Amino acid sequence: IGSLCDTPEELNGANICAASLAGELVHIGNDAGVPEWSLGRCEGDCDVDSDCQFGLVCQQRDANEEVLGCTGHGITMEDYCVEPEEENHLILMGDDGFPGDDFPLGLCEGDCDSDDECEGNLRCFLRGE
């Protein structure tokens, strides 16, 4: 966590409340300790994409690999939510019309239930049916 505060010399060394700098890795919780869809960009620990806010994916790490688009080292073997690297990566943007601002869905975005939830001439590909 970085500080955006000007610190007078006489207060150097004092602990202060500060916000995370944009893109800095932040540990929010472990495994099942985070509610579904709650983790933002560069936040962890996620286990699956549905731990991340809509439009983000969970980057799985084996050790202390760099986290795409984020700064800092994070916690070893912890996974973090990031923006997908590839354009054709399936992204979960919403479900059952929520959040409404994300509908209609674009190419490779889900979760759709009908063609009406897809943008333009895109069609909803119903897997498993």
C-alpha positions in Angstrom: 0.0 0.0 0.0 1.4 3.3 -1.0 0.9 6.7 0.5 -0.5 9.7 -1.4 0.0 11.8 1.8 2.5 14.6 2.3 4.3 13.7 5.6 5.8 16.4 7.7 9.4 15.5 8.8 8.4 15.3 12.5 5.8 12.5 11.6 8.2 10.3 9.6 7.9 6.8 10.8 4.3 7.2 12.0 1.7 4.7 10.7 -1.0 6.2 8.6 -4.1 5.1 6.9 -3.6 4.9 3.1 -5.3 3.6 0.0 -3.9 1.1 -2.4 -2.2 2.7 -5.4 -3.8 1.9 -8.7 -2.6 -1.5 -9.9 -0.8 -2.5 -6.7 -1.4 -6.1 -5.6 -3.7 -6.3 -2.5 -4.5 -9.3 -0.4 -8.2 -9.3 0.5 -8.8 -12.9 1.8 -8.0 -16.6 1.3 -9.8 -19.3 -0.6 -13.5 -19.4 0.3 -13.1 -16.3 2.5 -14.2 -13.9 -0.2 -17.8 -13.6 -1.5 -18.5 -14.4 -5.2 -17.8 -11.6 -7.7 -16.2 -9.4 -5.0 -12.5 -9.1 -5.9 -11.4 -6.2 -8.0 -8.4 -5.8 -10.4 -5.1 -6.8 -8.7 -6.9 -8.2 -5.6 -6.6 -11.7 -4.3 -6.7 -14.5 -3.3 -9.0 -15.8 -6.0 -9.5 -19.5 -7.0 -11.9 -19.2 -9.9 -13.0 -16.4 -12.3 -16.3 -16.0 -10.3 -14.3 -14.8 -7.3 -13.5 -11.7 -9.4 -15.7 -8.8 -10.4 -17.5 -9.1 -13.8 -15.0 -8.7 -16.7 -12.0 -9.9 -14.7 -10.3 -13.4 -14.6 -8.4 -15.1 -11.9 -4.7 -15.4 -12.8 -3.4 -18.7 -11.3 0.2 -18.6 -10.0 2.5 -21.5 -9.0 5.0 -19.4 -7.1 5.7 -15.7 -7.3 5.1 -15.0 -11.0 4.4 -11.5 -12.2 0.7 -10.5 -12.2 -0.4 -9.0 -15.5 -1.1 -5.3 -15.3 -0.3 -5.1 -11.5 2.6 -3.9 -9.5 4.3 -5.5 -6.5 5.0 -9.1 -5.7 1.9 -10.1 -3.7 1.9 -13.2 -1.6 3.7 -16.3 -3.0 1.3 -18.8 -4.6 -1.6 -16.4 -4.2 -3.8 -15.8 -7.2 -5.1 -12.4 -8.3 -7.9 -10.9 -10.5 -6.7 -9.3 -13.7 -8.1 -8.1 -17.0 -8.0 -10.9 -19.6 -4.9 -10.8 -21.9 -6.5 -12.2 -25.0 -9.4 -10.6 -26.9 -11.1 -14.0 -27.4 -10.9 -15.1 -23.8 -14.3 -15.9 -22.4 -15.3 -13.2 -19.9 -18.1 -13.5 -17.5 -19.7 -10.0 -17.6 -23.0 -10.8 -15.8 -25.7 -13.3 -15.3 -29.5 -13.2 -15.7 -29.3 -9.5 -17.0 -27.3 -8.3 -14.0 -25.5 -5.9 -13.9 -27.8 -4.3 -16.5 -25.0 -1.9 -17.8 -23.1 -4.9 -19.2 -26.0 -6.1 -21.4 -26.2 -6.7 -24.3 -23.1 -8.9 -24.2 -20.3 -8.6 -26.7 -18.2 -11.3 -28.4 -16.9 -13.9 -26.0 -18.8 -12.4 -23.1 -21.2 -14.4 -21.0 -23.4 -15.6 -19.3 -26.2 -15.4 -21.8 -29.5 -17.3 -21.8 -30.9 -16.2 -25.1 -29.9 -14.3 -28.3 -31.7 -11.3 -26.9 -28.9 -10.9 -24.4 -26.2 -10.7 -27.1 -25.1 -7.6 -29.0 -26.2 -7.1 -32.7 -26.1 -10.3 -34.7 -24.2 -12.3 -32.1 -25.9 -15.5 -31.0 -26.0 -17.1 -27.5 -24.1 -20.4 -27.7 -25.7 -22.6 -25.1 -23.1 -25.1 -24.0 -24.2 -28.5 -22.9 -27.5 -28.5 -24.7 
